[in-house]
Amino acid sequence: MPADLHLLLLRDARDAVLPEGIAVSWLRGVGLDRTVEECGLAVVNDPAPLLGLADRDPRIQLYRPISEKIRATGEQG
């Protein structure tokens, strides 16, 4: 993921009201303990409109890249 993009993580927060234009992909939890029933993921260009929401709701988290993408040996990217 490019260093200027951010990852939005929604843990059992399908009811969260997000800014328009954010496309969330939803995954269902399948582990034995099912600590998360549903997880939403989205890549966002500008995290600023989501910062207040993430501060108020612990189910919503924002992450920024901390390293380059790992590539197979010889792969160009």
PyMOL Python script that loads the backbone (N, CA, C, O; Angstrom):
from pymol import cmd

cmd.read_pdbstr("""\
ATOM      1  N   MET A   1       0.859  -1.164   0.000  1.00  0.00           N
ATOM      2  CA  MET A   1       0.000   0.000   0.000  1.00  0.00           C
ATOM      3  C   MET A   1       0.911   1.234   0.000  1.00  0.00           C
ATOM      4  O   MET A   1       1.851   1.296   0.791  1.00  0.00           O
ATOM      5  N   PRO A   2       0.656   2.190  -0.849  1.00  0.00           N
ATOM      6  CA  PRO A   2       1.468   3.409  -0.882  1.00  0.00           C
ATOM      7  C   PRO A   2       1.462   4.138   0.463  1.00  0.00           C
ATOM      8  O   PRO A   2       0.476   4.090   1.199  1.00  0.00           O
ATOM      9  N   ALA A   3       2.555   4.804   0.771  1.00  0.00           N
ATOM     10  CA  ALA A   3       2.722   5.468   2.067  1.00  0.00           C
ATOM     11  C   ALA A   3       1.722   6.591   2.314  1.00  0.00           C
ATOM     12  O   ALA A   3       1.524   6.988   3.462  1.00  0.00           O
ATOM     13  N   ASP A   4       1.085   7.115   1.263  1.00  0.00           N
ATOM     14  CA  ASP A   4       0.138   8.219   1.462  1.00  0.00           C
ATOM     15  C   ASP A   4      -1.300   7.746   1.664  1.00  0.00           C
ATOM     16  O   ASP A   4      -2.197   8.571   1.836  1.00  0.00           O
ATOM     17  N   LEU A   5      -1.532   6.447   1.645  1.00  0.00           N
ATOM     18  CA  LEU A   5      -2.865   5.898   1.880  1.00  0.00           C
ATOM     19  C   LEU A   5      -2.951   5.324   3.289  1.00  0.00           C
ATOM     20  O   LEU A   5      -1.926   5.039   3.909  1.00  0.00           O
ATOM     21  N   HIS A   6      -4.162   5.157   3.792  1.00  0.00           N
ATOM     22  CA  HIS A   6      -4.386   4.624   5.138  1.00  0.00           C
ATOM     23  C   HIS A   6      -5.393   3.489   5.074  1.00  0.00           C
ATOM     24  O   HIS A   6      -6.212   3.419   4.158  1.00  0.00           O
ATOM     25  N   LEU A   7      -5.323   2.600   6.059  1.00  0.00           N
ATOM     26  CA  LEU A   7      -6.241   1.471   6.154  1.00  0.00           C
ATOM     27  C   LEU A   7      -7.268   1.759   7.242  1.00  0.00           C
ATOM     28  O   LEU A   7      -6.917   2.093   8.374  1.00  0.00           O
ATOM     29  N   LEU A   8      -8.526   1.626   6.887  1.00  0.00           N
ATOM     30  CA  LEU A   8      -9.633   1.777   7.831  1.00  0.00           C
ATOM     31  C   LEU A   8     -10.100   0.381   8.210  1.00  0.00           C
ATOM     32  O   LEU A   8     -10.383  -0.441   7.338  1.00  0.00           O
ATOM     33  N   LEU A   9     -10.183   0.108   9.518  1.00  0.00           N
ATOM     34  CA  LEU A   9     -10.636  -1.175  10.025  1.00  0.00           C
ATOM     35  C   LEU A   9     -11.891  -0.965  10.853  1.00  0.00           C
ATOM     36  O   LEU A   9     -11.894  -0.159  11.784  1.00  0.00           O
ATOM     37  N   LEU A  10     -12.945  -1.674  10.527  1.00  0.00           N
ATOM     38  CA  LEU A  10     -14.216  -1.599  11.250  1.00  0.00           C
ATOM     39  C   LEU A  10     -14.484  -2.966  11.875  1.00  0.00           C
ATOM     40  O   LEU A  10     -14.644  -3.956  11.161  1.00  0.00           O
ATOM     41  N   ARG A  11     -14.531  -3.021  13.193  1.00  0.00           N
ATOM     42  CA  ARG A  11     -14.778  -4.285  13.891  1.00  0.00           C
ATOM     43  C   ARG A  11     -16.223  -4.314  14.370  1.00  0.00           C
ATOM     44  O   ARG A  11     -16.595  -3.595  15.298  1.00  0.00           O
ATOM     45  N   ASP A  12     -17.032  -5.148  13.731  1.00  0.00           N
ATOM     46  CA  ASP A  12     -18.456  -5.244  14.086  1.00  0.00           C
ATOM     47  C   ASP A  12     -19.105  -3.859  14.126  1.00  0.00           C
ATOM     48  O   ASP A  12     -19.832  -3.526  15.062  1.00  0.00           O
ATOM     49  N   ALA A  13     -18.831  -3.067  13.102  1.00  0.00           N
ATOM     50  CA  ALA A  13     -19.320  -1.683  13.066  1.00  0.00           C
ATOM     51  C   ALA A  13     -20.012  -1.371  11.751  1.00  0.00           C
ATOM     52  O   ALA A  13     -19.806  -0.303  11.174  1.00  0.00           O
ATOM     53  N   ARG A  14     -20.830  -2.298  11.275  1.00  0.00           N
ATOM     54  CA  ARG A  14     -21.546  -2.067  10.027  1.00  0.00           C
ATOM     55  C   ARG A  14     -22.484  -0.860  10.130  1.00  0.00           C
ATOM     56  O   ARG A  14     -22.842  -0.255   9.120  1.00  0.00           O
ATOM     57  N   ASP A  15     -22.872  -0.521  11.350  1.00  0.00           N
ATOM     58  CA  ASP A  15     -23.772   0.615  11.553  1.00  0.00           C
ATOM     59  C   ASP A  15     -23.050   1.964  11.579  1.00  0.00           C
ATOM     60  O   ASP A  15     -23.701   3.001  11.704  1.00  0.00           O
ATOM     61  N   ALA A  16     -21.734   1.969  11.466  1.00  0.00           N
ATOM     62  CA  ALA A  16     -20.977   3.232  11.487  1.00  0.00           C
ATOM     63  C   ALA A  16     -21.329   4.078  10.265  1.00  0.00           C
ATOM     64  O   ALA A  16     -21.435   3.567   9.150  1.00  0.00           O
ATOM     65  N   VAL A  17     -21.504   5.357  10.490  1.00  0.00           N
ATOM     66  CA  VAL A  17     -21.804   6.294   9.409  1.00  0.00           C
ATOM     67  C   VAL A  17     -20.484   6.894   8.937  1.00  0.00           C
ATOM     68  O   VAL A  17     -19.847   7.667   9.652  1.00  0.00           O
ATOM     69  N   LEU A  18     -20.083   6.524   7.722  1.00  0.00           N
ATOM     70  CA  LEU A  18     -18.804   6.963   7.158  1.00  0.00           C
ATOM     71  C   LEU A  18     -19.025   8.064   6.131  1.00  0.00           C
ATOM     72  O   LEU A  18     -20.115   8.190   5.571  1.00  0.00           O
ATOM     73  N   PRO A  19     -17.991   8.859   5.885  1.00  0.00           N
ATOM     74  CA  PRO A  19     -18.103   9.853   4.821  1.00  0.00           C
ATOM     75  C   PRO A  19     -18.400   9.184   3.477  1.00  0.00           C
ATOM     76  O   PRO A  19     -17.988   8.049   3.236  1.00  0.00           O
ATOM     77  N   GLU A  20     -19.098   9.875   2.632  1.00  0.00           N
ATOM     78  CA  GLU A  20     -19.462   9.351   1.311  1.00  0.00           C
ATOM     79  C   GLU A  20     -18.212   9.016   0.497  1.00  0.00           C
ATOM     80  O   GLU A  20     -17.196   9.706   0.577  1.00  0.00           O
ATOM     81  N   GLY A  21     -18.311   7.951  -0.281  1.00  0.00           N
ATOM     82  CA  GLY A  21     -17.236   7.586  -1.194  1.00  0.00           C
ATOM     83  C   GLY A  21     -16.256   6.562  -0.652  1.00  0.00           C
ATOM     84  O   GLY A  21     -15.312   6.197  -1.353  1.00  0.00           O
ATOM     85  N   ILE A  22     -16.446   6.087   0.569  1.00  0.00           N
ATOM     86  CA  ILE A  22     -15.549   5.069   1.120  1.00  0.00           C
ATOM     87  C   ILE A  22     -16.161   3.701   0.855  1.00  0.00           C
ATOM     88  O   ILE A  22     -17.253   3.390   1.331  1.00  0.00           O
ATOM     89  N   ALA A  23     -15.437   2.885   0.086  1.00  0.00           N
ATOM     90  CA  ALA A  23     -15.905   1.544  -0.269  1.00  0.00           C
ATOM     91  C   ALA A  23     -15.334   0.540   0.730  1.00  0.00           C
ATOM     92  O   ALA A  23     -14.125   0.313   0.768  1.00  0.00           O
ATOM     93  N   VAL A  24     -16.203  -0.055   1.529  1.00  0.00           N
ATOM     94  CA  VAL A  24     -15.789  -1.009   2.561  1.00  0.00           C
ATOM     95  C   VAL A  24     -16.031  -2.427   2.056  1.00  0.00           C
ATOM     96  O   VAL A  24     -17.096  -2.735   1.520  1.00  0.00           O
ATOM     97  N   SER A  25     -15.029  -3.284   2.234  1.00  0.00           N
ATOM     98  CA  SER A  25     -15.164  -4.722   1.959  1.00  0.00           C
ATOM     99  C   SER A  25     -15.365  -5.413   3.300  1.00  0.00           C
ATOM    100  O   SER A  25     -14.591  -5.211   4.236  1.00  0.00           O
ATOM    101  N   TRP A  26     -16.419  -6.238   3.386  1.00  0.00           N
ATOM    102  CA  TRP A  26     -16.760  -6.892   4.645  1.00  0.00           C
ATOM    103  C   TRP A  26     -16.340  -8.347   4.628  1.00  0.00           C
ATOM    104  O   TRP A  26     -16.534  -9.050   3.635  1.00  0.00           O
ATOM    105  N   LEU A  27     -15.754  -8.803   5.748  1.00  0.00           N
ATOM    106  CA  LEU A  27     -15.325 -10.189   5.933  1.00  0.00           C
ATOM    107  C   LEU A  27     -16.029 -10.739   7.167  1.00  0.00           C
ATOM    108  O   LEU A  27     -16.250 -10.011   8.134  1.00  0.00           O
ATOM    109  N   ARG A  28     -16.376 -12.007   7.136  1.00  0.00           N
ATOM    110  CA  ARG A  28     -17.022 -12.650   8.290  1.00  0.00           C
ATOM    111  C   ARG A  28     -15.977 -13.419   9.099  1.00  0.00           C
ATOM    112  O   ARG A  28     -15.114 -14.092   8.534  1.00  0.00           O
ATOM    113  N   GLY A  29     -16.066 -13.312  10.437  1.00  0.00           N
ATOM    114  CA  GLY A  29     -15.174 -14.052  11.319  1.00  0.00           C
ATOM    115  C   GLY A  29     -15.554 -15.519  11.337  1.00  0.00           C
ATOM    116  O   GLY A  29     -16.737 -15.859  11.370  1.00  0.00           O
ATOM    117  N   VAL A  30     -14.560 -16.388  11.314  1.00  0.00           N
ATOM    118  CA  VAL A  30     -14.826 -17.826  11.311  1.00  0.00           C
ATOM    119  C   VAL A  30     -14.032 -18.567  12.383  1.00  0.00           C
ATOM    120  O   VAL A  30     -14.083 -19.796  12.435  1.00  0.00           O
ATOM    121  N   GLY A  31     -13.305 -17.858  13.232  1.00  0.00           N
ATOM    122  CA  GLY A  31     -12.506 -18.501  14.273  1.00  0.00           C
ATOM    123  C   GLY A  31     -13.372 -19.145  15.337  1.00  0.00           C
ATOM    124  O   GLY A  31     -14.570 -18.873  15.426  1.00  0.00           O
ATOM    125  N   LEU A  32     -12.771 -19.986  16.129  1.00  0.00           N
ATOM    126  CA  LEU A  32     -13.501 -20.690  17.185  1.00  0.00           C
ATOM    127  C   LEU A  32     -14.096 -19.742  18.217  1.00  0.00           C
ATOM    128  O   LEU A  32     -15.233 -19.927  18.653  1.00  0.00           O
ATOM    129  N   ASP A  33     -13.331 -18.726  18.608  1.00  0.00           N
ATOM    130  CA  ASP A  33     -13.837 -17.829  19.643  1.00  0.00           C
ATOM    131  C   ASP A  33     -14.699 -16.697  19.093  1.00  0.00           C
ATOM    132  O   ASP A  33     -15.414 -16.037  19.848  1.00  0.00           O
ATOM    133  N   ARG A  34     -14.634 -16.470  17.785  1.00  0.00           N
ATOM    134  CA  ARG A  34     -15.434 -15.439  17.111  1.00  0.00           C
ATOM    135  C   ARG A  34     -15.424 -14.110  17.850  1.00  0.00           C
ATOM    136  O   ARG A  34     -16.477 -13.532  18.117  1.00  0.00           O
ATOM    137  N   THR A  35     -14.224 -13.627  18.182  1.00  0.00           N
ATOM    138  CA  THR A  35     -14.117 -12.343  18.861  1.00  0.00           C
ATOM    139  C   THR A  35     -14.594 -11.202  17.966  1.00  0.00           C
ATOM    140  O   THR A  35     -14.966 -10.140  18.465  1.00  0.00           O
ATOM    141  N   VAL A  36     -14.585 -11.409  16.662  1.00  0.00           N
ATOM    142  CA  VAL A  36     -15.096 -10.436  15.700  1.00  0.00           C
ATOM    143  C   VAL A  36     -16.047 -11.174  14.765  1.00  0.00           C
ATOM    144  O   VAL A  36     -15.643 -12.117  14.086  1.00  0.00           O
ATOM    145  N   GLU A  37     -17.292 -10.754  14.727  1.00  0.00           N
ATOM    146  CA  GLU A  37     -18.270 -11.369  13.818  1.00  0.00           C
ATOM    147  C   GLU A  37     -18.050 -10.896  12.388  1.00  0.00           C
ATOM    148  O   GLU A  37     -18.080 -11.691  11.448  1.00  0.00           O
ATOM    149  N   GLU A  38     -17.825  -9.580  12.232  1.00  0.00           N
ATOM    150  CA  GLU A  38     -17.625  -8.974  10.913  1.00  0.00           C
ATOM    151  C   GLU A  38     -16.515  -7.945  10.989  1.00  0.00           C
ATOM    152  O   GLU A  38     -16.399  -7.201  11.962  1.00  0.00           O
ATOM    153  N   CYS A  39     -15.710  -7.916   9.956  1.00  0.00           N
ATOM    154  CA  CYS A  39     -14.616  -6.959   9.885  1.00  0.00           C
ATOM    155  C   CYS A  39     -14.700  -6.239   8.545  1.00  0.00           C
ATOM    156  O   CYS A  39     -14.751  -6.877   7.494  1.00  0.00           O
ATOM    157  N   GLY A  40     -14.714  -4.924   8.584  1.00  0.00           N
ATOM    158  CA  GLY A  40     -14.744  -4.131   7.366  1.00  0.00           C
ATOM    159  C   GLY A  40     -13.384  -3.510   7.122  1.00  0.00           C
ATOM    160  O   GLY A  40     -12.739  -3.031   8.055  1.00  0.00           O
ATOM    161  N   LEU A  41     -12.940  -3.517   5.864  1.00  0.00           N
ATOM    162  CA  LEU A  41     -11.658  -2.939   5.487  1.00  0.00           C
ATOM    163  C   LEU A  41     -11.851  -1.969   4.332  1.00  0.00           C
ATOM    164  O   LEU A  41     -12.621  -2.232   3.408  1.00  0.00           O
ATOM    165  N   ALA A  42     -11.148  -0.851   4.394  1.00  0.00           N
ATOM    166  CA  ALA A  42     -11.183   0.117   3.297  1.00  0.00           C
ATOM    167  C   ALA A  42      -9.843   0.843   3.260  1.00  0.00           C
ATOM    168  O   ALA A  42      -9.223   1.077   4.297  1.00  0.00           O
ATOM    169  N   VAL A  43      -9.412   1.190   2.070  1.00  0.00           N
ATOM    170  CA  VAL A  43      -8.224   2.018   1.891  1.00  0.00           C
ATOM    171  C   VAL A  43      -8.718   3.436   1.636  1.00  0.00           C
ATOM    172  O   VAL A  43      -9.551   3.665   0.759  1.00  0.00           O
ATOM    173  N   VAL A  44      -8.198   4.383   2.409  1.00  0.00           N
ATOM    174  CA  VAL A  44      -8.647   5.769   2.283  1.00  0.00           C
ATOM    175  C   VAL A  44      -7.472   6.688   1.950  1.00  0.00           C
ATOM    176  O   VAL A  44      -6.356   6.497   2.433  1.00  0.00           O
ATOM    177  N   ASN A  45      -7.747   7.683   1.117  1.00  0.00           N
ATOM    178  CA  ASN A  45      -6.733   8.667   0.737  1.00  0.00           C
ATOM    179  C   ASN A  45      -6.454   9.655   1.852  1.00  0.00           C
ATOM    180  O   ASN A  45      -5.298   9.960   2.146  1.00  0.00           O
ATOM    181  N   ASP A  46      -7.513  10.157   2.474  1.00  0.00           N
ATOM    182  CA  ASP A  46      -7.381  11.193   3.486  1.00  0.00           C
ATOM    183  C   ASP A  46      -8.045  10.723   4.781  1.00  0.00           C
ATOM    184  O   ASP A  46      -9.269  10.603   4.832  1.00  0.00           O
ATOM    185  N   PRO A  47      -7.266  10.459   5.818  1.00  0.00           N
ATOM    186  CA  PRO A  47      -7.862   9.973   7.064  1.00  0.00           C
ATOM    187  C   PRO A  47      -8.526  11.072   7.897  1.00  0.00           C
ATOM    188  O   PRO A  47      -9.261  10.761   8.835  1.00  0.00           O
ATOM    189  N   ALA A  48      -8.291  12.337   7.584  1.00  0.00           N
ATOM    190  CA  ALA A  48      -8.776  13.449   8.408  1.00  0.00           C
ATOM    191  C   ALA A  48     -10.275  13.378   8.721  1.00  0.00           C
ATOM    192  O   ALA A  48     -10.650  13.584   9.875  1.00  0.00           O
ATOM    193  N   PRO A  49     -11.156  13.095   7.737  1.00  0.00           N
ATOM    194  CA  PRO A  49     -12.590  13.052   8.054  1.00  0.00           C
ATOM    195  C   PRO A  49     -12.976  11.899   8.990  1.00  0.00           C
ATOM    196  O   PRO A  49     -14.086  11.879   9.522  1.00  0.00           O
ATOM    197  N   LEU A  50     -12.073  10.949   9.189  1.00  0.00           N
ATOM    198  CA  LEU A  50     -12.388   9.779  10.013  1.00  0.00           C
ATOM    199  C   LEU A  50     -11.765   9.834  11.402  1.00  0.00           C
ATOM    200  O   LEU A  50     -12.090   9.006  12.253  1.00  0.00           O
ATOM    201  N   LEU A  51     -10.880  10.788  11.646  1.00  0.00           N
ATOM    202  CA  LEU A  51     -10.154  10.826  12.916  1.00  0.00           C
ATOM    203  C   LEU A  51     -11.078  10.984  14.114  1.00  0.00           C
ATOM    204  O   LEU A  51     -10.918  10.273  15.106  1.00  0.00           O
ATOM    205  N   GLY A  52     -12.033  11.894  14.048  1.00  0.00           N
ATOM    206  CA  GLY A  52     -12.973  12.084  15.151  1.00  0.00           C
ATOM    207  C   GLY A  52     -13.817  10.850  15.393  1.00  0.00           C
ATOM    208  O   GLY A  52     -14.065  10.472  16.538  1.00  0.00           O
ATOM    209  N   LEU A  53     -14.255  10.227  14.321  1.00  0.00           N
ATOM    210  CA  LEU A  53     -15.060   9.005  14.427  1.00  0.00           C
ATOM    211  C   LEU A  53     -14.252   7.897  15.092  1.00  0.00           C
ATOM    212  O   LEU A  53     -14.767   7.186  15.955  1.00  0.00           O
ATOM    213  N   ALA A  54     -12.999   7.746  14.699  1.00  0.00           N
ATOM    214  CA  ALA A  54     -12.136   6.718  15.283  1.00  0.00           C
ATOM    215  C   ALA A  54     -11.849   7.013  16.755  1.00  0.00           C
ATOM    216  O   ALA A  54     -11.720   6.085  17.553  1.00  0.00           O
ATOM    217  N   ASP A  55     -11.749   8.284  17.120  1.00  0.00           N
ATOM    218  CA  ASP A  55     -11.538   8.650  18.528  1.00  0.00           C
ATOM    219  C   ASP A  55     -12.743   8.318  19.395  1.00  0.00           C
ATOM    220  O   ASP A  55     -12.592   7.908  20.546  1.00  0.00           O
ATOM    221  N   ARG A  56     -13.943   8.495  18.843  1.00  0.00           N
ATOM    222  CA  ARG A  56     -15.181   8.276  19.608  1.00  0.00           C
ATOM    223  C   ARG A  56     -15.623   6.815  19.667  1.00  0.00           C
ATOM    224  O   ARG A  56     -16.303   6.413  20.611  1.00  0.00           O
ATOM    225  N   ASP A  57     -15.245   6.024  18.674  1.00  0.00           N
ATOM    226  CA  ASP A  57     -15.761   4.653  18.570  1.00  0.00           C
ATOM    227  C   ASP A  57     -14.597   3.664  18.528  1.00  0.00           C
ATOM    228  O   ASP A  57     -13.872   3.624  17.534  1.00  0.00           O
ATOM    229  N   PRO A  58     -14.400   2.866  19.579  1.00  0.00           N
ATOM    230  CA  PRO A  58     -13.268   1.932  19.616  1.00  0.00           C
ATOM    231  C   PRO A  58     -13.348   0.817  18.561  1.00  0.00           C
ATOM    232  O   PRO A  58     -12.365   0.116  18.323  1.00  0.00           O
ATOM    233  N   ARG A  59     -14.508   0.659  17.938  1.00  0.00           N
ATOM    234  CA  ARG A  59     -14.636  -0.363  16.881  1.00  0.00           C
ATOM    235  C   ARG A  59     -14.019   0.108  15.570  1.00  0.00           C
ATOM    236  O   ARG A  59     -13.843  -0.684  14.645  1.00  0.00           O
ATOM    237  N   ILE A  60     -13.694   1.380  15.489  1.00  0.00           N
ATOM    238  CA  ILE A  60     -13.172   1.974  14.257  1.00  0.00           C
ATOM    239  C   ILE A  60     -11.720   2.370  14.476  1.00  0.00           C
ATOM    240  O   ILE A  60     -11.398   3.112  15.403  1.00  0.00           O
ATOM    241  N   GLN A  61     -10.845   1.861  13.604  1.00  0.00           N
ATOM    242  CA  GLN A  61      -9.423   2.140  13.739  1.00  0.00           C
ATOM    243  C   GLN A  61      -8.840   2.531  12.395  1.00  0.00           C
ATOM    244  O   GLN A  61      -9.284   2.065  11.346  1.00  0.00           O
ATOM    245  N   LEU A  62      -7.833   3.398  12.447  1.00  0.00           N
ATOM    246  CA  LEU A  62      -7.111   3.833  11.255  1.00  0.00           C
ATOM    247  C   LEU A  62      -5.646   3.450  11.399  1.00  0.00           C
ATOM    248  O   LEU A  62      -5.058   3.594  12.470  1.00  0.00           O
ATOM    249  N   TYR A  63      -5.067   2.965  10.317  1.00  0.00           N
ATOM    250  CA  TYR A  63      -3.663   2.586  10.315  1.00  0.00           C
ATOM    251  C   TYR A  63      -2.964   3.245   9.142  1.00  0.00           C
ATOM    252  O   TYR A  63      -3.544   3.406   8.068  1.00  0.00           O
ATOM    253  N   ARG A  64      -1.710   3.625   9.356  1.00  0.00           N
ATOM    254  CA  ARG A  64      -0.901   4.161   8.264  1.00  0.00           C
ATOM    255  C   ARG A  64       0.194   3.142   7.971  1.00  0.00           C
ATOM    256  O   ARG A  64       0.609   2.411   8.871  1.00  0.00           O
ATOM    257  N   PRO A  65       0.669   3.080   6.733  1.00  0.00           N
ATOM    258  CA  PRO A  65       1.729   2.131   6.388  1.00  0.00           C
ATOM    259  C   PRO A  65       3.013   2.464   7.150  1.00  0.00           C
ATOM    260  O   PRO A  65       3.350   3.631   7.347  1.00  0.00           O
ATOM    261  N   ILE A  66       3.714   1.426   7.571  1.00  0.00           N
ATOM    262  CA  ILE A  66       4.987   1.641   8.258  1.00  0.00           C
ATOM    263  C   ILE A  66       6.148   0.992   7.510  1.00  0.00           C
ATOM    264  O   ILE A  66       7.306   1.157   7.895  1.00  0.00           O
ATOM    265  N   SER A  67       5.845   0.264   6.455  1.00  0.00           N
ATOM    266  CA  SER A  67       6.919  -0.363   5.688  1.00  0.00           C
ATOM    267  C   SER A  67       6.480  -0.529   4.242  1.00  0.00           C
ATOM    268  O   SER A  67       5.300  -0.392   3.917  1.00  0.00           O
ATOM    269  N   GLU A  68       7.430  -0.821   3.391  1.00  0.00           N
ATOM    270  CA  GLU A  68       7.137  -1.087   1.993  1.00  0.00           C
ATOM    271  C   GLU A  68       6.501  -2.464   1.844  1.00  0.00           C
ATOM    272  O   GLU A  68       6.670  -3.331   2.701  1.00  0.00           O
ATOM    273  N   LYS A  69       5.786  -2.652   0.777  1.00  0.00           N
ATOM    274  CA  LYS A  69       5.193  -3.948   0.469  1.00  0.00           C
ATOM    275  C   LYS A  69       6.300  -4.976   0.254  1.00  0.00           C
ATOM    276  O   LYS A  69       7.287  -4.693  -0.424  1.00  0.00           O
ATOM    277  N   ILE A  70       6.142  -6.144   0.817  1.00  0.00           N
ATOM    278  CA  ILE A  70       7.114  -7.222   0.624  1.00  0.00           C
ATOM    279  C   ILE A  70       6.804  -7.899  -0.705  1.00  0.00           C
ATOM    280  O   ILE A  70       5.665  -8.286  -0.968  1.00  0.00           O
ATOM    281  N   ARG A  71       7.834  -8.037  -1.538  1.00  0.00           N
ATOM    282  CA  ARG A  71       7.661  -8.634  -2.859  1.00  0.00           C
ATOM    283  C   ARG A  71       8.512  -9.874  -2.983  1.00  0.00           C
ATOM    284  O   ARG A  71       9.546  -9.998  -2.326  1.00  0.00           O
ATOM    285  N   ALA A  72       8.075 -10.799  -3.834  1.00  0.00           N
ATOM    286  CA  ALA A  72       8.862 -12.000  -4.109  1.00  0.00           C
ATOM    287  C   ALA A  72      10.161 -11.591  -4.807  1.00  0.00           C
ATOM    288  O   ALA A  72      10.195 -10.573  -5.498  1.00  0.00           O
ATOM    289  N   THR A  73      11.207 -12.360  -4.637  1.00  0.00           N
ATOM    290  CA  THR A  73      12.494 -12.079  -5.256  1.00  0.00           C
ATOM    291  C   THR A  73      12.338 -11.971  -6.780  1.00  0.00           C
ATOM    292  O   THR A  73      11.727 -12.827  -7.419  1.00  0.00           O
ATOM    293  N   GLY A  74      12.902 -10.902  -7.339  1.00  0.00           N
ATOM    294  CA  GLY A  74      12.857 -10.717  -8.775  1.00  0.00           C
ATOM    295  C   GLY A  74      11.600 -10.042  -9.287  1.00  0.00           C
ATOM    296  O   GLY A  74      11.540  -9.675 -10.460  1.00  0.00           O
ATOM    297  N   GLU A  75      10.583  -9.868  -8.433  1.00  0.00           N
ATOM    298  CA  GLU A  75       9.330  -9.241  -8.868  1.00  0.00           C
ATOM    299  C   GLU A  75       9.529  -7.744  -8.961  1.00  0.00           C
ATOM    300  O   GLU A  75      10.108  -7.139  -8.058  1.00  0.00           O
ATOM    301  N   GLN A  76       9.066  -7.142 -10.025  1.00  0.00           N
ATOM    302  CA  GLN A  76       9.160  -5.699 -10.218  1.00  0.00           C
ATOM    303  C   GLN A  76       7.851  -5.062  -9.784  1.00  0.00           C
ATOM    304  O   GLN A  76       6.786  -5.662  -9.938  1.00  0.00           O
ATOM    305  N   GLY A  77       7.921  -3.852  -9.242  1.00  0.00           N
ATOM    306  CA  GLY A  77       6.662  -3.320  -8.825  1.00  0.00           C
ATOM    307  C   GLY A  77       6.507  -1.888  -8.908  1.00  0.00           C
ATOM    308  O   GLY A  77       5.449  -1.361  -8.566  1.00  0.00           O
TER     309      GLY A  77
END
""", "prot")
cmd.dss("prot")
cmd.show_as("cartoon", "prot")
cmd.util.cbc("prot")
cmd.orient("prot")
